[in-house]
Amino acid sequence: MSTEKQVKVALVSCGSEYAGVQGELEKVTSSVNAKLVFPEIDIASLDTIGRDFGIEAASPDLRLMMARAQAVVEGIADVDGVFITSCFRCAEAAIVRNEVRRYINKHSNIPVISYSFTERTTAATLMTRMEALTTIARRKHLLAREKQTGLTAGIDSGSTTTKAVIMRDDKIIGQGWVPTIKVIDSATEAFNRALEEAGVKAEDIQAIGTTGYGRFLVGEHFKAQLVQEEITVNSKGAVYLANKQKGSATVIDIGGMDNKAISVEDGIPGMFTMGGICAGASGRFLDMTAKRLGVDITELGALAVKGMQEKVDMNSYCIVFGIQSLVNSLAKGSRPEDVAAAACHSVVEQIFEQQLQEVDVKEPLILVGGSSLIEGVPKALSSLLKIDVLVPPNSHLIGAVGSALLASGFVEG
């Protein structure tokens, strides 16, 4: 990171400096060679800013938040990205945070991420988010890449599975997909499977890209040219596989332990959010549901399509309570088909309530990640949002494909 330019990130906040998390924010920005900037404002604007936004906030801190956003849009603050944050307990702050996010996105092309902090928010919690924000600011030229060239590999070291692909001249020629157990061992096995299917040797690979939870360890082991967080890589892989690299799109990535919602314009993320309150909105909940129903995870989708979620009351807001709902439903005689459908609906409902409030949903809506292969999930999402949901071919490989695609930018032509 140190060889790349320092990124200036505007902190648009209603008081993180008084909540015990400011030190963590400073720590994470420093670790990615970024600097927090507090936009200068005209104090008099605090009296009128509510009218400009159409929100008469009672809190002076929230009015300050809006004024700082206005300073960013008007160019008073020269910044490369914006980090909007407020306390998760404050309903008024959540409303203001969303309006500020939309305002900045509408009136500028500066990448934005919003986050609701708690007293226990740590630098580690914020790392992927801040990495993504600074990556967009630094590497727009790389993220704009639309075709893979040469012979490259991508490895996605995820929380549940590790995926690898080999690409040559814009085509996937080999892939490997194994459970993540020991990070390096799983990455090596997936990579070797991809090489074998592609019919090439490791020494023939011109560039390697890594992403996912184990990206740093795997990247160091394979001497990767590209080591990049999953928000930018996965969104790039998603629009590439869906053939939607031009114009607007929304990417929803349901992973093994968390989920991501990303608003993309011409292949580059603009607004994004990740994670939920609990893993109840992740593939982990669906995996536990499949085990409780006595079916393989690959069979859960077909089961869910046959069921009616309305017949089962289930809320996976918390994974523990979600499983409790599942057990209670089965004990009352609910059909497995209805329980499977309810589980899929519960996951996408939480994504809707938590993630999709933080981005502007624009069609096409592209669903990716391992959970996209469970037929009941896109069906439930389409039903909830009343729009078509696009699941591209190889939707579970988006991280590996995105890594191989972007790594080709390091191949000398």
C-alpha positions in Angstrom: 0.0 0.0 0.0 2.8 2.4 0.9 3.8 2.8 -2.8 0.3 4.0 -3.7 -1.0 7.5 -3.2 -2.5 8.4 0.2 -6.3 8.5 -0.1 -8.3 11.3 1.5 -11.5 10.0 3.1 -14.1 12.5 4.3 -15.6 11.4 7.6 -19.2 12.4 7.6 -20.3 11.5 11.0 -22.7 12.5 13.8 -20.2 11.9 16.6 -18.0 8.9 16.2 -15.3 11.0 17.9 -17.5 10.8 21.1 -18.4 7.2 20.9 -15.1 5.5 21.6 -14.6 4.3 18.0 -12.7 7.2 16.6 -9.4 5.6 17.4 -10.4 2.5 15.5 -11.4 4.6 12.5 -8.0 6.3 12.6 -6.2 3.0 12.9 -7.9 1.4 9.9 -7.5 4.4 7.6 -3.8 4.5 8.5 -3.3 0.8 7.8 -4.6 1.3 4.2 -2.5 4.5 3.6 -5.5 6.7 3.9 -6.3 9.9 5.9 -9.5 11.0 7.5 -10.6 14.5 6.6 -13.2 16.5 8.5 -14.9 18.8 5.8 -14.9 22.5 6.8 -18.3 24.1 6.9 -19.9 27.5 7.4 -21.4 27.5 10.9 -24.3 29.6 9.6 -25.3 26.8 7.3 -26.4 24.6 10.2 -29.5 26.8 10.6 -30.6 26.2 7.0 -29.2 22.8 6.1 -32.3 20.9 7.1 -34.3 22.8 4.5 -31.8 21.9 1.8 -32.1 18.2 2.7 -35.8 18.2 3.5 -35.0 16.9 7.0 -35.3 19.2 10.0 -33.1 17.1 12.3 -33.3 18.0 16.0 -29.7 17.0 16.7 -27.0 19.6 15.9 -24.6 16.7 15.2 -26.9 15.4 12.5 -27.1 18.9 11.0 -23.3 19.0 11.0 -23.3 15.6 9.2 -25.5 17.1 6.4 -23.4 20.3 6.2 -20.2 18.2 5.8 -21.9 16.2 3.0 -22.8 19.5 1.3 -19.1 20.6 1.6 -18.0 17.5 -0.1 -20.4 17.9 -3.0 -19.6 21.6 -3.5 -15.9 20.8 -3.6 -15.0 22.7 -0.5 -13.5 19.5 0.8 -11.1 17.9 -1.6 -11.5 14.2 -1.0 -11.3 10.8 -2.8 -13.9 8.9 -0.9 -16.6 9.4 1.8 -17.2 7.3 4.9 -20.7 8.0 6.4 -21.3 6.7 9.9 -23.7 7.0 12.7 -24.7 5.1 15.9 -26.8 2.0 15.1 -29.1 2.8 18.0 -30.4 6.2 16.6 -33.4 5.9 14.2 -33.1 9.6 13.2 -29.4 9.2 12.4 -30.3 6.2 10.1 -32.7 8.4 8.1 -30.2 11.2 7.8 -27.4 8.8 7.0 -29.4 7.4 4.0 -30.3 10.8 2.7 -26.7 12.0 3.0 -25.5 8.9 1.1 -28.1 9.4 -1.7 -27.2 13.1 -1.9 -23.5 12.6 -2.3 -24.1 9.8 -4.8 -26.5 11.9 -6.9 -24.4 15.0 -7.0 -20.8 13.6 -7.3 -18.9 10.6 -8.6 -17.1 10.1 -5.3 -17.3 6.5 -3.9 -19.4 6.3 -0.7 -19.8 3.7 2.1 -22.2 4.1 5.0 -21.9 2.2 8.3 -23.7 2.1 11.7 -21.2 1.8 14.5 -21.4 0.3 17.9 -19.2 0.8 21.0 -17.5 -2.4 20.0 -16.6 -1.5 16.4 -13.0 -2.3 15.7 -10.5 -1.6 13.0 -10.6 -5.3 12.0 -14.4 -4.9 11.5 -13.9 -1.9 9.2 -10.9 -3.2 7.3 -12.6 -4.7 4.2 -14.9 -1.7 3.9 -12.1 0.8 4.1 -9.9 -1.3 1.7 -12.7 -1.3 -0.8 -13.2 2.5 -0.6 -9.5 3.2 -1.1 -9.3 0.6 -3.9 -12.0 2.3 -5.8 -10.3 5.7 -5.4 -6.9 4.3 -6.4 -7.6 1.7 -9.1 -10.5 2.9 -11.2 -8.5 2.3 -14.3 -8.0 -1.3 -13.3 -11.6 -1.8 -12.2 -12.7 -0.4 -15.6 -11.0 -3.4 -17.3 -13.7 -5.4 -19.3 -11.7 -8.2 -20.8 -9.2 -10.7 -19.5 -6.0 -11.2 -21.5 -3.1 -13.6 -21.3 -3.1 -16.6 -19.0 -4.1 -15.7 -15.5 -5.4 -17.3 -12.3 -7.8 -16.1 -9.6 -8.1 -17.6 -6.1 -11.0 -16.7 -3.8 -10.2 -17.9 -0.3 -13.7 -17.7 1.3 -14.9 -18.4 4.7 -16.7 -21.6 3.6 -15.2 -22.6 0.3 -12.1 -21.8 -1.8 -12.5 -21.3 -5.5 -9.9 -21.0 -8.2 -10.1 -20.4 -11.9 -7.7 -20.3 -14.8 -8.5 -17.9 -17.6 -7.1 -17.5 -21.1 -8.0 -14.7 -23.5 -11.4 -13.9 -21.8 -12.5 -17.5 -21.3 -12.6 -19.7 -18.2 -10.6 -22.8 -19.1 -10.2 -24.4 -15.7 -11.8 -24.3 -12.2 -11.6 -25.8 -8.8 -13.9 -25.6 -5.8 -13.1 -27.1 -2.4 -14.2 -26.5 1.3 -12.0 -24.1 3.2 -10.2 -26.0 5.9 -6.6 -25.0 6.1 -6.3 -21.8 4.1 -3.1 -22.6 2.2 -3.9 -26.3 1.7 -7.4 -25.5 0.4 -6.1 -22.8 -2.0 -3.4 -25.1 -3.3 -5.9 -27.9 -3.9 -8.4 -25.7 -5.7 -5.6 -24.1 -7.8 -4.2 -27.5 -8.8 -7.7 -28.7 -9.8 -8.1 -25.7 -12.0 -4.7 -26.2 -13.5 -5.4 -29.8 -14.3 -8.7 -29.0 -15.9 -7.1 -26.2 -17.9 -4.3 -28.4 -19.0 -1.6 -25.9 -18.1 1.3 -25.8 -15.6 1.7 -23.4 -12.7 4.8 -21.9 -14.2 2.8 -20.9 -17.3 0.6 -18.6 -15.4 1.4 -15.0 -16.1 -0.3 -13.3 -13.2 -2.3 -14.4 -10.1 -5.0 -12.5 -8.2 -6.3 -13.4 -4.7 -9.3 -12.3 -2.8 -11.5 -13.4 0.1 -10.9 -13.8 3.8 -7.6 -15.6 3.3 -6.4 -13.3 0.5 -3.2 -12.0 2.2 -2.0 -15.4 3.3 -2.8 -17.0 -0.1 -1.4 -14.0 -1.9 1.9 -14.2 -0.1 2.1 -17.9 -0.6 1.5 -17.7 -4.4 3.4 -14.4 -4.8 0.2 -12.9 -6.3 0.4 -9.8 -8.4 -3.0 -8.7 -7.1 -4.3 -9.1 -3.5 -7.6 -7.3 -3.3 -10.7 -7.2 -1.1 -13.9 -9.0 -2.2 -16.2 -6.0 -2.6 -14.5 -4.6 -5.7 -13.4 -8.0 -7.0 -16.8 -9.7 -6.6 -18.8 -6.9 -8.1 -16.4 -6.9 -11.1 -16.7 -10.6 -11.4 -20.5 -10.4 -11.2 -21.0 -7.8 -13.9 -18.4 -9.6 -16.1 -20.2 -13.0 -15.9 -23.6 -11.3 -16.3 -22.4 -9.4 -19.4 -23.6 -6.2 -17.7 -20.4 -4.1 -17.5 -22.0 -1.0 -19.0 -24.5 1.1 -17.2 -26.1 0.6 -13.8 -26.4 -2.7 -11.9 -26.9 -3.9 -8.4 -24.9 -6.9 -7.1 -26.0 -9.0 -4.2 -23.4 -11.5 -3.0 -24.6 -14.0 -0.4 -21.5 -15.6 1.0 -20.9 -18.3 3.6 -20.6 -15.9 6.6 -21.8 -12.5 5.3 -23.5 -10.8 2.4 -22.8 -7.7 0.3 -25.0 -5.3 -1.6 -23.1 -3.2 -4.2 -24.3 -0.5 -6.5 -22.2 -0.6 -9.7 -21.9 1.9 -12.5 -19.9 0.9 -15.6 -18.3 -2.0 -13.7 -17.1 0.2 -10.8 -18.7 0.1 -7.3 -20.2 3.4 -6.1 -22.2 2.6 -3.0 -21.8 -0.6 -1.1 -22.5 -2.3 2.3 -21.6 -5.6 3.7 -22.5 -7.9 6.6 -25.7 -8.1 8.6 -26.5 -8.1 12.2 -26.0 -11.8 12.3 -25.1 -14.8 10.0 -28.8 -15.5 9.7 -28.7 -13.7 6.3 -25.8 -15.8 5.0 -25.2 -19.2 3.4 -24.4 -20.5 6.8 -28.0 -20.4 7.9 -29.1 -22.2 4.7 -26.5 -24.8 5.3 -27.7 -25.4 8.8 -31.3 -25.6 7.5 -30.3 -28.2 4.9 -28.6 -30.3 7.6 -31.7 -30.1 9.9 -33.9 -31.2 7.1 -31.6 -34.1 6.3 -30.8 -33.0 2.7 -27.7 -31.9 1.0 -27.3 -28.1 0.5 -27.5 -28.7 -3.2 -31.0 -30.2 -2.8 -32.3 -27.4 -0.6 -33.2 -25.1 -3.5 -35.3 -27.6 -5.4 -37.1 -28.4 -2.1 -37.8 -24.7 -1.4 -39.2 -24.1 -4.9 -42.0 -26.7 -4.1 -42.8 -25.0 -0.8 -44.9 -22.1 0.4 -43.0 -19.8 2.9 -46.2 -18.2 4.1 -47.1 -21.4 5.9 -44.0 -21.2 8.2 -43.2 -18.3 10.6 -39.4 -17.9 10.5 -37.1 -15.0 11.2 -33.4 -15.5 10.7 -32.5 -12.0 12.1 -30.4 -14.1 14.5 -29.1 -17.4 13.4 -29.8 -19.0 16.8 -33.4 -17.8 16.8 -33.8 -18.7 13.2 -32.8 -22.3 13.9 -35.1 -22.3 16.9 -38.0 -21.2 14.6 -37.0 -24.0 12.2 -37.0 -26.7 14.9 -40.4 -25.4 16.3 -41.9 -25.5 12.8 -40.9 -29.1 12.2 -42.1 -30.1 15.6 -45.5 -28.7 14.7 -45.7 -30.8 11.6 -44.6 -28.3 8.9 -43.6 -29.8 5.6 -39.9 -29.7 4.8 -40.7 -28.0 1.5 -42.4 -25.1 3.4 -39.6 -24.8 5.9 -37.0 -24.7 3.1 -39.0 -22.0 1.3 -39.3 -20.0 4.6 -35.6 -20.3 5.2 -34.8 -18.8 1.8 -37.3 -16.1 2.2 -36.0 -15.2 5.7 -32.5 -14.8 4.4 -33.4 -12.4 1.6 -35.9 -10.5 3.8 -33.0 -9.7 6.2 -30.8 -8.7 3.3 -33.7 -6.4 2.1 -34.1 -4.9 5.6 -30.4 -4.5 6.4 -28.4 -4.2 3.2 -30.7 -2.9 0.5 -31.6 0.1 2.5 -28.0 1.3 2.2 -27.7 1.2 -1.6 -29.9 2.4 -4.5 -31.3 -0.7 -6.1 -31.1 -0.5 -9.9 -31.8 -3.2 -12.4 -30.4 -5.5 -13.5 -30.2 -7.1 -10.0 -27.4 -9.7 -10.2 -27.4 -12.4 -7.5 -24.1 -14.2 -6.9 -22.2 -16.3 -4.4 -22.7 -19.9 -3.5 -26.2 -19.3 -2.2 -27.3 -18.1 -5.6 -27.2 -21.7 -6.7 -30.0 -22.6 -4.2 -33.0 -22.1 -6.5 -35.3 -20.9 -3.6 -33.1 -17.9 -2.9 -33.4 -16.0 -6.3 -37.1 -17.0 -6.3 -37.6 -15.5 -2.9 -35.6 -12.3 -3.8 -37.6 -11.8 -7.0 -40.9 -12.2 -5.1 -39.8 -9.8 -2.4 -38.5 -7.0 -4.7 -41.0 -7.6 -7.6 -38.2 -7.5 -10.1 -36.3 -10.1 -12.2 -33.2 -11.5 -10.5 -30.3 -12.4 -12.8 -28.1 -15.4 -11.7 -25.2 -15.5 -14.2 -23.3 -18.7 -15.2 -20.6 -19.6 -12.7 -22.2 -17.2 -10.2 -20.4 -19.0 -7.3 -17.0 -18.2 -8.9 -17.3 -14.4 -9.1 -14.4 -13.8 -6.7 -12.0 -16.1 -8.5 -13.1 -14.8 -12.0 -12.8 -11.1 -10.8 -9.3 -11.8 -9.5 -8.2 -13.4 -12.7 -9.7 -10.7 -14.8 -8.1 -7.8 -12.8 -4.8 -9.7 -12.5 -4.5 -9.6 -16.3 -4.0 -5.9 -15.9 -0.5 -6.8 -14.6 0.4 -8.9 -17.6 2.8 -7.1 -19.9 1.5 -6.9 -23.4 
